[in-house]
């Protein structure tokens, strides 16, 4: 027999026994308790209602007898200076009717006469709204209600006033008569003696006392005392001893004992049965699942019921559980990788969007900055360095330095332009670090933070990398500045380089893949970066520093874009109050570093070679032509690509200095393409942008060097000299 049949039979037996017990209990309660108590309570309630009615009969008689009386009618119609009421309705009358107050009103509800023996001035008028009088007795001829006063609850009887001949009260009321009785201790005592019970007047019905009263063999009866608007203002609560409750309680007690004995026997039977057939197998299954030990389920796996089948399923579950766990772990890993990739893509898209905006602004600014960088260079070249020219040269140098600082900021903006690329050459990171230590930026930083020490740990067998020395210089400078600003009370900045082989992917800020790298590290002992800020530190203009005190908010954005340009990776580790370390992973290269000797500026001079300057900005044409003329070249200028093409058709030149972005009209790349179709000509490309795809295309067509505006005299002079002597 399987477990389902066993449980079905067992449940059927349980239902039969419980049903029998319920039927026995029902019969005992029905015959022994409910019927007897209810009958007794009904009888008592009927008797109490009759007693209450008898107690109020005297007031009812008073109101009835005094309201069909001609003298009463005459009084209410002419009560002014009429002593009739004070003679006929005086204190002895109140006493004889056990009343405490009367009120006589005219038919317009005005008070004609009142009297009370409670010494309460508040009872001069009946304490109900004036409109309530006609509402109570407008259609009815008698009314009965209760009111609550400072003295206690008053029972009120009211009636309409009619002539003696109208004992059926069919004529319109001539006035209104009210008489009251105080439900005081005397009233309660009389009612208690009549009912042979305990009488109380209370504000709320004593429902909570019912169960307690039954335990004490007491029956409770409660009657509401309704005000004129039919809302209860109190309750009369009467308790009296029951003759039947003791008998009913004995019956109920015997019933409970019998039922309890039955339940004990029944529960014992159920417990033993379920323990053997259900509980023991379930415990074995539970222990196996908790401990993952198959010993327990092995004891019942041969059973031919559901527990045996479940035991066999658990054994199968243990076999596949480990495989499922591995699959879950793998899925979680894949999901984490997907989320990181999405975050990285979103970050790159955001940077590219900001980069496009920054590129447009930077192009215009670089053209404007020509007057602050290139012109001062030209002036310093033409003004002799003599004592009498010192003040003038100092002013020009100040303008030049300001322009170069502005140009550096614009360069940071251009770094964010992903469409821009830099010229990549084999570099030695150690040399870049040493060059930075000799730079004016480093010297100025050390002077600003005298309590900071700077340490370098450089691997002397370092591989070369392909990169832009300018971009890496700015990256190192920004990281060192950030480190210094994180240590306002001083500390140590450590810059290190090393060769590192990554044998498996590293999941840091970036996912770093297997390969050989040169790692540039910048570590500080500063305040650290909160974990919630780490994901945002490379966003442009995101900074927690005070506005105007440190940088533009582009420093770490320059770092991030530099690493993207160099196809490298960033890893950041930071702990608050301990410090931060930035690790930059650069792919290695096997290319050797080209050695270039510096050419003195005096050797830049030309030999009257013909140079065409093509630029849509007038100041660029002017300053470039002046510089080149001062270096000994024959210079012509045009303002657009179309003019340049027409000029070349008629006038061959030795070199073209060609702006890439010219508005309106064709750009520098298309201009050069058309020129080389006319005759091959050397060219230098200049632009306010960084090097773009259009610049690279122009180089593929035969153009030489690329110069970014604003350029210095040495830059343009060396570039022209180099191109002409290729």
C-alpha positions in Angstrom: 0.0 0.0 0.0 1.5 3.3 -1.1 1.7 6.4 1.1 -1.3 8.1 -0.7 -3.6 5.2 0.2 -2.3 5.1 3.8 -2.9 8.9 4.3 -6.3 8.6 2.7 -7.4 5.9 5.1 -5.9 7.7 8.0 -7.6 11.0 7.1 -10.9 9.3 6.7 -10.6 7.8 10.2 -9.6 11.2 11.5 -12.6 12.9 9.9 -15.0 10.3 11.2 -13.7 10.6 14.8 -13.7 14.4 14.7 -17.2 14.5 13.3 -18.4 12.2 16.0 -16.9 14.4 18.7 -18.4 17.6 17.1 -21.8 16.0 17.0 -21.6 15.0 20.7 -20.4 18.5 21.6 -23.2 20.1 19.6 -25.9 18.1 21.3 -24.6 18.7 24.8 -24.3 22.5 24.2 -27.7 22.7 22.5 -29.6 20.8 25.2 -27.6 21.8 28.3 -26.4 25.3 27.8 -27.8 27.4 25.0 -31.5 26.6 25.4 -31.7 26.9 29.2 -29.7 30.2 29.4 -31.5 31.8 26.5 -34.9 31.0 27.9 -34.0 32.3 31.3 -32.6 35.5 29.8 -35.7 36.1 27.7 -37.9 35.7 30.8 -35.8 38.0 32.8 -35.7 40.7 30.1 -39.5 40.6 29.8 -39.9 41.1 33.5 -37.3 43.9 33.6 -39.0 45.7 30.7 -42.4 45.5 32.6 -40.7 46.9 35.7 -39.1 49.8 33.8 -42.5 50.6 32.2 -44.2 50.6 35.6 -41.5 52.9 37.1 -42.1 55.4 34.3 -45.9 55.1 34.5 -46.2 57.9 37.2 -44.4 60.4 34.9 -46.6 59.3 32.0 -49.7 59.9 34.1 -48.5 63.3 35.2 -47.9 64.4 31.6 -51.3 62.9 30.4 -53.5 64.4 33.2 -52.1 67.9 33.1 -52.2 68.5 29.4 -56.0 68.3 28.6 -57.1 71.0 31.0 -58.8 74.3 30.0 -56.9 76.3 32.7 -53.6 75.0 31.3 -54.7 76.1 27.8 -55.7 79.5 29.1 -52.3 79.8 30.9 -50.2 79.0 27.9 -52.2 81.4 25.7 -51.8 84.2 28.3 -49.0 83.4 30.7 -47.8 86.9 31.3 -48.7 88.0 34.9 -50.8 84.8 35.3 -50.0 83.0 38.6 -52.0 79.9 37.8 -49.1 77.6 37.1 -47.2 78.6 40.2 -50.3 77.6 42.3 -51.4 74.5 40.5 -48.0 73.1 39.4 -45.9 73.6 42.5 -43.3 71.7 44.5 -45.8 69.4 46.3 -47.1 68.3 42.9 -43.6 67.4 41.8 -43.1 65.4 45.0 -46.4 63.5 44.7 -45.5 62.4 41.2 -41.9 61.7 42.1 -40.9 64.3 39.5 -37.9 66.6 39.6 -38.7 69.2 36.9 -41.4 70.5 34.6 -41.4 72.8 31.6 -44.5 74.4 30.0 -44.1 75.9 26.5 -46.4 78.0 24.3 -47.3 76.7 20.9 -44.5 78.8 19.4 -42.0 76.9 21.7 -41.5 79.8 24.0 -41.0 79.0 27.7 -44.1 79.9 29.8 -43.2 78.3 33.1 -40.6 76.0 34.6 -39.9 74.5 38.0 -37.3 72.1 39.4 -36.4 70.9 42.8 -32.7 70.2 41.9 -31.5 73.7 42.5 -30.0 73.8 39.0 -30.3 77.1 37.1 -29.3 75.3 33.9 -32.7 73.5 34.0 -34.7 76.7 33.6 -35.2 75.6 30.0 -35.4 72.0 29.0 -31.8 71.2 27.7 -32.8 70.4 24.1 -32.7 72.6 21.0 -35.8 74.7 20.6 -36.7 73.2 17.2 -36.6 69.8 18.8 -39.8 70.5 20.7 -41.9 70.8 17.5 -40.0 67.9 16.0 -40.9 65.6 18.9 -44.5 66.7 19.3 -45.4 68.1 15.9 -47.1 64.9 14.7 -47.1 62.8 17.9 -49.0 63.8 21.0 -46.6 62.1 23.5 -42.9 61.6 23.6 -40.4 59.8 25.9 -36.6 60.3 25.9 -33.6 60.9 28.2 -31.2 63.8 28.6 -27.8 64.1 30.3 -27.3 66.9 32.8 -24.8 67.9 35.5 -27.0 66.3 38.1 -27.3 63.1 36.1 -29.6 61.5 33.5 -33.2 62.8 33.4 -36.1 60.7 32.1 -38.4 63.0 30.2 -42.1 62.6 29.3 -43.7 65.1 27.0 -47.2 65.8 25.8 -49.2 68.4 23.8 -51.7 70.7 25.6 -55.4 70.6 24.6 -58.8 71.7 26.0 -60.6 69.5 28.5 -63.1 68.5 25.9 -60.4 67.1 23.6 -59.3 64.1 25.5 -58.3 62.4 22.2 -56.1 65.4 21.3 -57.4 65.8 17.8 -57.2 69.6 17.9 -54.0 71.5 17.2 -51.6 71.7 20.2 -52.0 74.9 22.3 -48.7 74.3 24.0 -46.2 71.7 25.1 -45.7 70.1 28.6 -42.6 68.2 29.7 -42.0 66.5 33.1 -38.8 64.8 34.2 -37.4 62.5 36.8 -33.7 62.2 37.9 -32.4 58.7 37.6 -30.6 59.1 41.0 -29.4 56.6 43.6 -32.9 56.3 45.0 -34.2 55.3 41.6 -31.4 52.8 41.2 -32.1 51.4 44.7 -35.8 51.0 44.0 -35.1 49.3 40.6 -32.5 47.0 42.2 -35.0 45.9 44.9 -37.7 45.3 42.3 -35.5 43.3 39.9 -33.6 41.5 42.7 -30.4 42.3 40.9 -27.6 44.9 40.6 -28.6 48.0 38.6 -26.0 50.5 37.2 -26.3 53.5 34.9 -23.3 53.7 32.6 -22.1 55.7 29.6 -21.3 52.7 27.4 -22.8 49.2 27.3 -20.8 46.6 29.4 -20.3 44.1 26.6 -16.9 43.1 27.9 -18.5 42.0 31.2 -20.8 39.4 29.6 -18.3 36.5 29.5 -17.1 37.2 33.0 -20.7 37.4 34.2 -21.5 34.0 32.8 -18.5 32.5 34.7 -20.0 34.0 37.9 -23.5 32.6 37.2 -24.8 36.0 36.4 -27.0 37.1 33.6 -26.6 40.7 32.3 -29.3 42.8 30.7 -28.6 46.2 29.1 -31.1 48.8 27.9 -30.2 51.9 26.0 -31.4 55.4 27.2 -32.1 57.3 24.0 -32.0 61.1 23.7 -34.6 63.1 21.8 -32.7 62.4 18.5 -32.8 58.6 19.2 -29.0 58.5 19.9 -28.1 56.7 23.2 -26.7 58.9 26.0 -26.3 56.0 28.5 -27.3 52.5 29.4 -29.1 50.8 32.3 -27.1 47.7 33.1 -28.9 45.0 35.3 -27.1 41.9 36.6 -29.0 39.1 38.3 -28.0 35.6 39.4 -29.0 32.7 37.2 -30.5 29.6 38.6 -29.7 27.6 35.5 -26.1 28.7 34.8 -24.6 26.4 37.5 -26.3 23.4 36.0 -25.2 24.5 32.5 -21.6 25.0 33.7 -21.5 21.5 35.2 -22.8 20.0 31.9 -20.2 22.0 29.9 -17.4 21.0 32.3 -18.2 17.3 31.9 -18.3 17.8 28.2 -14.8 19.3 28.2 -13.4 16.5 30.3 -14.9 13.9 28.0 -13.7 15.8 24.9 -10.2 16.3 26.3 -9.9 12.6 27.1 -11.1 11.8 23.6 -8.5 14.2 22.1 -5.7 12.8 24.2 -6.4 9.3 22.9 -7.0 10.4 19.4 -3.8 12.6 19.3 -1.7 9.7 20.7 -3.0 7.4 17.9 -2.3 10.0 15.2 1.2 10.8 16.6 2.3 7.1 16.7 0.8 6.5 13.2 2.3 9.6 11.5 5.7 9.0 13.3 6.0 5.6 11.8 4.7 6.2 8.3 5.5 9.9 7.7 7.8 11.6 10.2 10.7 9.1 10.3 11.0 8.9 6.5 10.8 12.7 6.3 13.6 13.1 8.9 15.8 10.8 6.9 15.2 12.8 3.8 15.8 16.1 5.6 19.1 15.0 7.1 20.3 13.9 3.7 19.5 17.2 2.2 21.0 19.2 5.0 24.2 17.2 5.3 24.4 16.0 1.7 25.0 12.5 3.0 23.4 9.7 1.1 23.6 7.3 4.0 20.2 8.5 5.4 18.2 8.2 2.2 19.8 4.9 1.4 17.8 3.4 4.2 14.5 4.1 2.4 15.4 4.1 -1.2 14.1 0.6 -1.7 10.6 1.4 -0.4 7.9 1.1 -3.0 6.1 4.2 -2.0 6.5 7.9 -2.6 9.2 8.3 0.0 11.3 5.6 -1.7 10.9 7.4 -5.0 11.8 10.7 -3.4 14.9 9.1 -1.9 16.0 7.9 -5.4 15.4 11.4 -6.8 17.5 13.0 -4.1 20.4 10.6 -5.0 20.1 11.7 -8.6 20.0 15.4 -7.4 23.3 15.0 -5.6 24.9 13.8 -8.8 23.8 16.8 -10.9 24.1 19.4 -8.2 27.8 20.0 -8.6 27.4 20.5 -12.3 24.6 23.0 -11.8 26.7 24.9 -9.3 29.5 25.2 -11.8 27.1 26.4 -14.5 25.7 29.0 -12.2 29.1 30.3 -11.3 30.0 30.5 -15.0 26.8 32.3 -15.9 27.4 34.9 -13.1 30.9 35.5 -14.4 29.6 36.0 -17.9 26.9 38.4 -16.7 29.5 40.4 -14.7 31.7 40.6 -17.8 28.7 41.8 -19.9 27.9 44.5 -17.4 31.4 45.7 -17.3 31.6 45.7 -21.1 28.3 47.7 -21.2 29.7 50.2 -18.7 32.9 50.6 -20.6 31.1 51.1 -23.9 28.7 53.7 -22.3 31.8 55.5 -20.9 33.5 55.5 -24.2 30.4 56.8 -26.0 30.1 59.6 -23.4 33.7 60.5 -23.8 33.4 60.5 -27.6 30.3 62.7 -27.4 32.1 65.2 -25.2 35.2 64.9 -27.4 33.3 66.0 -30.5 32.0 69.0 -28.7 35.5 69.8 -27.3 37.1 69.3 -30.7 35.0 72.1 -32.3 35.7 74.5 -29.4 39.4 73.6 -29.4 39.8 74.3 -33.1 38.5 77.8 -32.9 40.5 78.5 -29.7 43.7 77.3 -31.3 43.2 79.7 -34.2 42.6 82.6 -31.7 45.6 81.6 -29.6 47.9 82.1 -32.5 48.1 85.8 -31.7 49.2 84.9 -28.1 51.8 82.2 -29.0 53.1 82.6 -32.5 53.1 86.4 -32.6 55.1 86.8 -29.3 57.6 84.2 -30.7 58.0 86.3 -33.8 58.4 89.5 -31.9 61.0 88.0 -29.5 62.9 86.8 -32.6 62.9 90.3 -34.2 63.5 92.4 -31.0 67.2 92.2 -29.9 67.8 90.9 -26.3 69.3 94.1 -25.0 68.9 95.9 -21.6 66.9 98.7 -23.2 64.4 96.1 -24.7 64.1 94.1 -21.4 60.8 95.6 -20.3 59.2 95.1 -23.8 60.5 91.5 -24.0 59.2 90.7 -20.5 55.7 91.9 -21.5 55.9 89.8 -24.6 57.1 86.8 -22.7 54.2 87.2 -20.2 51.7 87.2 -23.1 53.5 84.1 -24.6 53.4 82.2 -21.4 49.7 83.0 -20.9 49.0 81.8 -24.4 51.0 78.6 -23.9 49.0 77.8 -20.7 45.8 78.4 -22.6 47.1 76.3 -25.4 47.8 73.5 -22.9 44.2 73.5 -21.8 43.0 73.4 -25.4 45.4 70.5 -26.0 43.6 68.7 -23.1 40.3 69.3 -24.8 41.7 67.9 -28.1 42.9 64.8 -26.3 39.2 64.0 -25.7 38.6 63.9 -29.5 38.7 60.2 -30.3 38.8 60.9 -34.0 42.1 62.6 -33.5 45.3 60.6 -33.5 48.9 61.3 -32.5 52.1 60.5 -34.3 53.3 57.3 -32.7 57.1 56.8 -32.4 59.2 54.3 -30.4 59.7 55.8 -26.9 61.6 55.0 -23.7 59.3 55.6 -20.7 62.3 56.0 -18.4 63.6 59.0 -20.6 60.1 60.5 -20.5 60.1 60.3 -16.7 63.6 61.9 -16.5 62.5 64.6 -18.9 59.5 65.4 -16.8 61.7 65.8 -13.7 63.6 68.5 -15.7 60.4 70.3 -16.9 59.2 73.7 -15.6 55.9 72.0 -14.6 57.7 69.6 -12.2 59.9 72.4 -10.7 56.8 74.6 -10.2 54.9 71.7 -8.5 57.8 70.9 -6.1 58.0 74.6 -5.1 54.3 74.7 -4.5 54.4 71.5 -2.3 57.7 71.7 -0.4 56.6 68.9 2.1 56.3 66.3 -0.7 59.1 64.0 -1.7 59.4 62.5 -5.2 60.9 59.1 -5.8 61.5 57.2 -9.0 62.0 53.4 -9.3 62.9 52.8 -13.0 63.5 49.4 -14.6 66.8 49.9 -16.5 66.0 47.0 -18.9 62.7 48.5 -20.0 61.1 47.7 -23.3 60.2 50.4 -25.8 56.6 51.4 -26.5 54.9 53.1 -29.4 53.5 56.4 -28.3 53.3 60.2 -28.3 55.8 61.8 -26.0 53.7 64.9 -25.7 50.5 63.0 -24.7 52.4 60.7 -22.2 54.2 63.8 -20.7 50.8 65.4 -20.1 49.5 62.1 -18.6 52.4 61.8 -16.2 52.1 65.5 -15.3 48.4 65.2 -14.5 48.8 62.0 -12.4 51.6 63.6 -10.4 49.6 66.8 -9.8 46.6 64.8 -8.6 48.9 62.8 -6.3 50.4 66.0 -4.8 46.9 67.6 -4.3 45.8 64.4 -2.4 48.6 65.0 0.2 48.0 68.6 1.5 50.1 67.7 4.6 52.9 66.2 2.7 54.0 62.7 1.8 55.8 60.7 -0.9 55.0 60.3 -4.6 56.5 57.2 -6.2 56.8 56.9 -10.0 58.0 53.5 -11.2 58.4 51.6 -14.5 58.6 47.9 -15.1 58.2 45.2 -17.7 55.2 43.0 -16.9 53.8 39.9 -18.5 50.1 39.4 -17.9 49.4 35.6 -18.2 45.6 35.9 -17.7 43.0 38.6 -17.9 42.9 41.1 -15.0 39.5 42.6 -14.1 40.3 46.1 -12.7 39.0 49.4 -13.8 39.7 48.1 -17.4 39.9 44.5 -18.4 43.6 43.9 -19.1 44.3 41.1 -21.5 47.2 38.6 -21.8 50.4 40.0 -23.2 53.7 41.9 -22.6 53.4 45.4 -21.2 55.5 48.3 -19.9 53.7 49.5 -16.8 54.0 53.2 -15.6 52.8 53.5 -12.0 52.2 56.7 -9.9 51.5 56.0 -6.2 50.7 58.4 -3.4 50.1 58.4 0.3 47.1 60.7 0.1 43.5 60.7 1.2 42.4 58.0 -1.3 39.4 57.9 -3.5 35.9 56.8 -2.2 34.7 53.6 -3.9 31.5 55.3 -5.2 33.7 57.9 -7.0 36.1 55.4 -8.7 33.8 54.7 -11.7 33.5 58.5 -12.5 37.0 59.8 -11.9 37.9 59.7 -15.7 34.7 61.6 -16.7 35.5 65.1 -18.1 34.9 68.0 -15.6 34.1 65.5 -12.8 36.0 66.7 -9.7 35.4 67.0 -6.0 37.9 69.8 -5.7 36.9 73.4 -5.0 36.2 75.3 -8.2 39.0 77.6 -9.3 41.6 76.0 -7.0 42.9 73.1 -9.1 42.8 72.6 -12.8 39.9 72.3 -15.1 38.5 68.8 -14.3 40.1 67.4 -17.5 43.3 65.9 -15.9 42.2 62.3 -15.6 40.1 62.6 -18.8 43.4 63.3 -20.6 44.9 60.2 -18.9 42.0 58.0 -20.0 41.9 59.3 -23.6 45.7 59.0 -23.8 45.5 55.3 -22.9 42.7 54.7 -25.4 44.9 56.4 -28.1 47.8 54.1 -27.1 45.6 51.0 -27.0 46.6 50.6 -23.4 44.8 49.9 -20.1 44.3 51.6 -16.7 44.2 49.9 -13.3 43.3 52.0 -10.3 43.7 50.8 -6.7 42.7 53.2 -3.8 42.0 53.0 -0.1 40.8 55.9 1.9 43.3 57.4 4.3 46.0 55.1 2.8 46.6 56.2 -0.8 46.1 55.6 -4.5 48.1 53.9 -7.2 47.5 54.4 -10.9 49.0 51.7 -13.2 49.2 52.4 -17.0 49.7 49.4 -19.2 51.4 50.2 -22.5 51.9 47.5 -25.2 55.6 46.9 -26.0 57.2 47.4 -29.4 60.3 45.9 -31.0 61.0 49.0 -33.0 64.2 50.9 -32.1 64.2 54.6 -31.1 65.4 57.0 -33.8 68.1 59.4 -32.6 67.5 63.0 -33.8 69.9 65.8 -33.3 68.6 69.3 -32.5 69.1 71.8 -35.3 70.1 75.4 -34.1 67.5 78.1 -35.1 70.1 79.8 -37.2 70.2 76.8 -39.5 66.4 77.2 -40.2 67.1 80.0 -42.7 66.0 79.5 -46.3 67.4 80.4 -49.6 64.5 82.4 -51.1 62.5 79.2 -51.7 58.9 79.9 -52.8 56.3 79.0 -50.1 52.5 79.3 -50.4 50.6 79.7 -47.1 46.9 78.6 -47.4 44.7 79.5 -44.4 41.2 81.0 -44.0 42.3 82.9 -40.8 43.9 86.3 -41.7 46.1 86.5 -38.6 47.5 83.0 -39.3 48.5 84.1 -42.9 50.1 87.3 -41.7 52.2 85.8 -38.8 53.2 82.8 -40.7 54.3 84.9 -43.7 56.3 87.3 -41.5 58.1 84.4 -39.7 59.0 82.7 -43.0 60.1 86.0 -44.6 62.3 86.7 -41.6 63.9 83.3 -42.1 64.7 84.1 -45.7 61.8 82.6 -47.7 59.7 84.1 -50.5 56.1 83.8 -49.2 52.7 84.1 -50.9 49.3 83.7 -49.1 45.8 82.7 -50.1 42.6 82.3 -48.0 41.0 79.2 -49.4 41.7 75.9 -51.1 40.1 77.1 -54.3 42.4 80.1 -54.5 45.4 77.8 -53.8 44.5 75.6 -56.8 44.3 78.6 -59.1 47.5 80.0 -57.8 49.4 76.7 -58.3 48.2 76.5 -61.9 50.0 79.7 -62.7 52.9 79.7 -60.1 54.9 76.6 -59.1 56.1 76.7 -55.5 58.6 74.7 -53.4 56.3 74.1 -50.4 52.7 74.6 -49.3 51.7 75.2 -45.7 48.1 74.0 -45.9 45.4 74.5 -43.2 43.2 71.4 -42.9 39.9 73.1 -41.9 38.8 76.0 -44.0 35.3 77.5 -44.0 33.7 77.8 -46.4 35.0 75.7 -49.2 37.0 72.6 -49.6 39.3 71.3 -46.8 43.0 70.9 -46.9 43.0 67.2 -47.9 40.8 67.8 -51.0 42.9 70.9 -51.8 46.1 69.0 -51.7 44.6 66.1 -53.8 43.7 68.5 -56.6 47.1 70.3 -56.4 49.1 67.0 -56.8 47.0 66.2 -59.8 48.3 69.5 -61.3 52.0 69.1 -60.2 53.7 67.2 -57.3 54.3 69.6 -54.5 55.7 69.2 -51.0 53.3 70.3 -48.2 53.0 70.7 -44.4 49.5 70.3 -42.9 48.4 72.6 -40.0 45.2 72.5 -38.0 43.6 73.6 -34.8 42.6 69.9 -34.3 44.8 67.1 -33.5 45.9 64.7 -36.3 42.7 63.3 -37.9 41.9 60.7 -40.6 41.8 63.5 -43.2 45.3 64.5 -42.2 46.5 60.9 -42.6 44.9 60.8 -46.0 46.8 63.9 -47.0 50.0 62.3 -45.8 49.2 59.3 -48.0 48.9 61.7 -50.9 52.5 63.0 -50.3 52.1 65.6 -47.6 54.9 65.7 -45.0 54.7 66.8 -41.4 51.7 67.8 -39.4 51.7 70.9 -37.0 49.0 71.7 -34.5 48.1 75.3 -34.0 49.2 77.5 -32.3 52.8 76.6 -33.3 56.0 78.3 -32.2 58.6 79.9 -34.5 61.0 77.0 -33.9 58.2 74.5 -34.8 57.3 76.0 -38.1 60.9 76.9 -39.0 62.2 73.4 -38.3 59.2 71.8 -40.2 59.8 73.9 -43.3 63.5 73.3 -43.3 63.1 69.6 -42.8 60.5 69.3 -45.6 62.5 71.3 -48.1 65.7 69.3 -47.5 64.1 65.8 -47.7 
